[in-house]
Amino acid sequence: MPVNVTSARRPNETLAWWLVILALVALRVPHLRGPIVDPQAWRQCDTLHTSLDFYRRGFDILHPAVCWLGAHRTLVLNFPLSETMSAALYRLFGVDPMWDRLVSLLFGVVAAVYAGRIGGFLAGPRVGRLTLAAYLALPLSQYFSRVPHIEFSVIAFVNGTFYHAMRAHEERSWRQSFYGVLCGVLGGLVKGPYLATTGLPLLALLAHRPSPGRFIRAAVPYLAAVTAFMIWREHVDKVNATVPDWYFLPDFYKEVNPLWRYMGTMQERLTLSNWIKIAHRLVYELSTPIGCVLSLLMFWRAPGRPGVEQGRTPLDARWIAVLWYLNGIAYVLFFFRLNAMHNYYQMPFIAPCALLVGLGADVAWTRMASIGPVRTGAVVFAAFLLMAAWLPIRLGYDRVDWLRIEAGKQIATAVPAGQLVVTSDFNTLPPTDPRLLFRADREGWPMRYNEITRDRLAKLVPWGLKWVVVLTDPQHPEIWPPAFLEPARTATLPVVHDGRTIGTVHVFEVSRLFAGTPAGRS
C-alpha cells in the first residue's frame, strides 16, 4: 500500500513548529524570578508599586498611586489593567514580582498569537507560523514579555484590534467587529495612541475593496477605541490636576496632557545621535541583522503566494507589512522624545518587523534550493532565531542595580514605614524617579543632591517630609550630602553586596534642621 509522504510529514512539521514556539516561550522562564533589571527598571518600579498599592490599599483602579509624590500619591499614568491582574494574584498567592512578570508574559504571548494570525490571514498558514515565531524571538519582545512592564498589555490589544477589524472587513462579520471593539476599548484605555500605528495598513485594506458595510464594520473598533481613550484622558487630566503646585521642586510639572514632553523639539529631531540610537534599536533590538536580510527577501516573490483574495486581484501582504512599518516611523516622528529616550516605545514595531521577517522567510523557504532533505530557507530562519535568542546578552539586557537594591534595604531600616523621605543618588532624575524610593518601600520625593536646599525642605515639611537620604558610592565621589544637613544626621550605613562595600546611605532627620524655627509653605 503506498504511503502518502505529504500526509505523513504534516504531523511531524506541526510537532516541530510547536516545539519551536514552546522553546521560544521557554526563553523567558529563567527570568521570571529575581530582582528588577535594566533596561527600564524605572518603569518597572512604577508598575510594581501600583500592583503593591492595590494589594495593600484596595483596587481603586481610577486612582492608582506612585511613590514619588509624597503623601498625595495619586497619579494616573495609564489604565492599570496589568497591575490590577497582578494585585489579584498577590491576594491569591502572596506578593511576588513573578506574578507581574507572568502577566506580562501572558499579554506578550497574546500579542504574538495575534501577529501570527494576521500573517496567516494575509499570506497563508506558513507565513502565520513564521511570523509568530519571529515575534516571540525578537529581542525587544523577549525582554518586555518577561519583566513587570505594562507595554504588552496594550500591544496585545493593538494587534487584536487590527486583526479583528481586518476580518470584519473581509468577512462582513459583525462578530469580528465586536471582538475588535473589545480589543480597541482596552487598548484605548491603556495607551490609546499606539492604535494609530495600524492606521496606514488599515486604510490600505479599506481602500482595496471599498464598500460602506465593510468600512463600517472595520472602523467601529477604532471609533470605540478613540471614544474610550478620550473619556479616559478626561478622567486622567482631572485626577492629575489635583497634584499640589510644587513648582519649587526641580523640573516639577503636572501630568495634565503633557504632549510637549512626549513630542520633543525640532532640535531633538535634527540631532543625528538620536536617529543613530533609534536605528540601532530597529536593527538589533527589533529585526536583528539576519531578520533585516530576510525582510528584504520578501520582494523576491515566491510563485503562488498571494495575499488575501479580494475581488479580482489579491491584496499584497508585503505592502501591508511595509505600510505598517512606515506607520511606525511616522509615530516615531510624532512622539520623538519618548522614542529617543526609551526603547519600549519602539514596541509597536515588533508586529510589522515580525511580519516582514515571516514574509521574507516564506520566500526563502519556497525559492531557495534545498540541501538534500533540508530546506535552505529553514536553515536561514533557524539562524535568525538563534541570533535573536542570543542578542539580549549582547545588548546588555538584565543588568542588576545592586547599589539601589541594597541601599533600599538599609533605608528601610533607618526610615520608619509610612514616613516621607527625600531621596538622592548619583543620577536621580526628579520629579518622577521611583528607583530608590521603591527599593526602600517608602514614599516621598526624588531630588538631585545639589538641588537639596533648606528652603525646599522647609516647604515640604507641611506636606509631611520627615527624612532626607543621600546615597553615595565610590564611582561618583562628587555626590555628597549638602553641608547644611550635617546637624540632622542620624545614621551612616554601609551598602554591602557580596561582602563588598559598594556605597553609603546618609540619613538625616528633617525636624532637627528646623528645631526652634518655623518651616512651612511659602
C-alpha positions, 0 to 999 in steps of 0.5 A: 500500500503506498504511503502518502509522504505529504500526509505523513510529514504534516504531523511531524512539521506541526510537532516541530513548529510547536516545539519551536514556539514552546522553546521560544516561550521557554526563553523567558522562564529563567527570568521570571524570578529575581530582582528588577533589571535594566533596561527600564527598571524605572518603569518597572518600579512604577508598575510594581508599586501600583500592583503593591498599592492595590494589594495593600490599599484596595483596587481603586483602579481610577486612582492608582498611586506612585511613590514619588509624590509624597503623601498625595500619591495619586497619579494616573499614568495609564489604565492599570489593567496589568497591575490590577491582574497582578494585585489579584494574584498577590491576594491569591498567592502572596506578593511576588514580582513573578506574578507581574512578570507572568502577566506580562508574559501572558499579554506578550504571548497574546500579542504574538498569537495575534501577529501570527494570525494576521500573517496567516490571514494575509499570506497563508498558514506558513507565513502565520507560523513564521511570523509568530515565531519571529515575534516571540524571538525578537529581542525587544519582545523577549525582554518586555514579555518577561519583566513587570512592564505594562507595554504588552498589555496594550500591544496585545490589544493593538494587534487584536484590534487590527486583526479583528477589524481586518476580518470584519472587513473581509468577512462582513462579520459583525462578530469580528467587529465586536471582538475588535471593539473589545480589543480597541476599548482596552487598548484605548484605555491603556495607551490609546495612541499606539492604535494609530500605528495600524492606521496606514495598513488599515486604510490600505485594506479599506481602500482595496475593496471599498464598500460602506458595510465593510468600512463600517464594520472595520472602523467601529473598533477604532471609533470605540477605541478613540471614544474610550481613550478620550473619556479616559484622558478626561478622567486622567487630566482631572485626577492629575490636576489635583497634584499640589503646585510644587513648582519649587521642586526641580523640573516639577510639572503636572501630568495634565496632557503633557504632549510637549514632553512626549513630542520633543523639539525640532532640535531633538529631531535634527540631532543625528545621535538620536536617529543613530540610537533609534536605528540601532534599536530597529536593527538589533533590538527589533529585526536583528541583522539576519531578520533585516536580510530576510525582510528584504527577501520578501520582494523576491516573490515566491510563485503562488503566494498571494495575499488575501483574495479580494475581488479580482486581484489579491491584496499584497501582504508585503505592502501591508507589512511595509505600510505598517512599518512606515506607520511606525516611523511616522509615530516615531516622528510624532512622539520623538522624545519618548522614542529617543529616550526609551526603547519600549516605545519602539514596541509597536514595531515588533508586529510589522518587523515580525511580519516582514521577517515571516514574509521574507522567510516564506520566500526563502523557504519556497525559492531557495534550493534545498540541501538534500532533505533540508530546506535552505530557507529553514536553515536561514530562519533557524539562524535568525532565531538563534541570533535573536535568542542570543542578542539580549546578552549582547545588548546588555539586557538584565543588568542588576542595580545592586547599589539601589537594591541594597541601599533600599534595604538599609533605608528601610531600616533607618526610615520608619514605614509610612514616613516621607523621605527625600531621596538622592543618588548619583543620577536621580532624575526628579520629579518622577524617579521611583528607583530608590524610593521603591527599593526602600518601600517608602514614599516621598520625593526624588531630588538631585543632591545639589538641588537639596536646599533648606528652603525646599525642605522647609516647604515640604515639611507641611506636606509631611517630609520627615527624612532626607537620604543621600546615597553615595558610592565610590564611582561618583565621589562628587555626590555628597550630602549638602553641608547644611544637613550635617546637624540632622544626621542620624545614621551612616550605613554601609551598602554591602553586596557580596561582602563588598562595600559598594556605597553609603546611605546618609540619613538625616532627620528633617525636624532637627534642621528646623528645631526652634524655627518655623518651616512651612509653605511659602 
